[in-house]
Amino acid sequence: MAARTLIRDEVEDVVALALRSGLTERDIVRLPSVRKLLGDGACVRAWSPRQGVRGPAAALLLLLLLLLLLGLGPSALRLWFHLHGSSLETEMCVLGFSDFHNPFRQPLDCRVCSNITAVDRKSNLSHDEFLRDYAYSMQPVVVEDGQRNWSAKDVFNFEFFSQIYSSGSSALDNSGSECQFFPYDTEFHNLRDVFEMEAGRVGMHGNAKPWYIGWSNCDSSAASILRQHYKRPYFIPAISESSKMDWIFMGVPGHGAHMHIDDVDNPSWQAQIRGIKHWHLEPPAECYYECSSLEAIVYPGQIIVLDTNKWFHETHILGEELSITIGSEYD
C-alpha cells in the first residue's frame, strides 16, 4: 500500500507542536538530516517552519511524534539526539530512560484518591472485602498473612535463581530475547551478567558495589519451577484471572527502584519473600494538592497490593538481608 500523502495542515500542526514544545526554528533547521533533505546553502537558509515541511522532512517529524504517541519516548529521544549528531548517553542533562514517562497518560480523576490517607494493613482478608475495597480501587493494602501455604520463603535465594538461569538453560536464553530486564542503576545488561557476578558482591562483602535489578520471566520451564513455591494469593478469588508472567525484583540493602509509574495492563501484587522493603507512593502531578503521599514497610511473608499504573512509587531496601520480591498482575 502506498504511503498516504502528507497534507500541508498536518505538517504545519506537527511543526507547531514542535515549536510549542520548546524547539525553535533554528533547532529544526539545524538538524543534520533536515539540512541534508532540504539541501545546502540558500535553500536551507530560506526555509522556515512557518512554510511547512515537505516530503521526507515531514515524515521525519511525524515519526518522532508517532514514537511519543506509542509510548516509545526513549526511542524518540534516541532519534532526536542522533539527528543532532549527538548521543543520549553523553548528554549530562538528560534524564535516564526509566525516568521518561508517557506524556500522553490520561489525567486521573483525583476523587479516587482524595480520601486515601494511609496504606491499609489486613489479615484474613476475604474475597468479598478484597473485591469491594482494594481490587480495583486506588487504596493500597498490605496483606500481612498474604503468603499462606507458600514455601517460597524457605527456597528463594540468589543461588536458587542462579540455578534456574544457569548457563545454557532455556530460561536464560529466553530472558535475553523475550523478557524484560530492568538494570536500574547498575552496569548489568542482562540476567547473564547478574548471575555471573562475584560471590562477594552478592552478599555485599567488603567494598562490593551495591546492586538492585528486576526482570519479567516469560519462560515456561522457569515458571513451572517458581510456581511450585507460590500460588495465587488466597485473598484473590478464582474468578480473577492472574497473569502468567512473573516479575522478580532483587537487590541489596540501601538500594531499590527510583520514583516511577508503570505502564502495565492491570493492578498488581508484590510479595516480599526475603528482606524488608520500604514503599513511598506519590499521586500523579494533577492530584498533588488533593491526594496524599503514602508510605509502607513490607516484611517477609507479606504482600502489597496497589495500582502501579496510578501511583508513582519508589522502593528502598531496609535491614541487612538480600531482598527478593515476586509479583504478578490480576484482573
C-alpha positions, 0 to 999 in steps of 0.5 A, a space after each residue: 500500500 502506498 504511503 498516504 500523502 502528507 497534507 500541508 495542515 498536518 505538517 504545519 500542526 506537527 511543526 507547531 507542536 514542535 515549536 510549542 514544545 520548546 524547539 525553535 526554528 533554528 533547532 529544526 533547521 539545524 538538524 543534520 538530516 533536515 539540512 541534508 533533505 532540504 539541501 545546502 546553502 540558500 535553500 536551507 537558509 530560506 526555509 522556515 517552519 512557518 512554510 511547512 515541511 515537505 516530503 521526507 522532512 515531514 515524515 521525519 517529524 511525524 515519526 518522532 511524534 508517532 514514537 511519543 504517541 506509542 509510548 516509545 519516548 526513549 526511542 524518540 529521544 534516541 532519534 532526536 539526539 542522533 539527528 543532532 549528531 549527538 548521543 543520549 548517553 553523553 548528554 549530562 542533562 538528560 534524564 535516564 530512560 526509566 525516568 521518561 514517562 508517557 506524556 500522553 497518560 490520561 489525567 486521573 480523576 483525583 476523587 479516587 484518591 482524595 480520601 486515601 490517607 494511609 496504606 491499609 494493613 489486613 489479615 484474613 482478608 476475604 474475597 468479598 472485602 478484597 473485591 469491594 475495597 482494594 481490587 480495583 480501587 486506588 487504596 493500597 493494602 498490605 496483606 500481612 498473612 498474604 503468603 499462606 501455604 507458600 514455601 517460597 520463603 524457605 527456597 528463594 535465594 540468589 543461588 536458587 535463581 542462579 540455578 534456574 538461569 544457569 548457563 545454557 538453560 532455556 530460561 536464560 536464553 529466553 530472558 535475553 530475547 523475550 523478557 524484560 530486564 530492568 538494570 536500574 542503576 547498575 552496569 548489568 545488561 542482562 540476567 547473564 551478567 547478574 548471575 555471573 557476578 562475584 560471590 562477594 558482591 552478592 552478599 555485599 562483602 567488603 567494598 562490593 558495589 551495591 546492586 538492585 535489578 528486576 526482570 519479567 520471566 516469560 519462560 515456561 520451564 522457569 515458571 513451572 519451577 517458581 510456581 511450585 513455591 507460590 500460588 495465587 494469593 488466597 485473598 484473590 478469588 478464582 474468578 480473577 484471572 492472574 497473569 502468567 508472567 512473573 516479575 522478580 525484583 532483587 537487590 541489596 540493602 540501601 538500594 531499590 527502584 527510583 520514583 516511577 509509574 508503570 505502564 502495565 495492563 492491570 493492578 498488581 501484587 508484590 510479595 516480599 519473600 526475603 528482606 524488608 522493603 520500604 514503599 513511598 507512593 506519590 499521586 500523579 502531578 494533577 492530584 498533588 494538592 488533593 491526594 496524599 503521599 503514602 508510605 509502607 514497610 513490607 516484611 517477609 511473608 507479606 504482600 502489597 497490593 496497589 495500582 502501579 499504573 496510578 501511583 508513582 512509587 519508589 522502593 528502598 531496601 531496609 535491614 541487612 538481608 538480600 531482598 527478593 520480591 515476586 509479583 504478578 498482575 490480576 484482573 
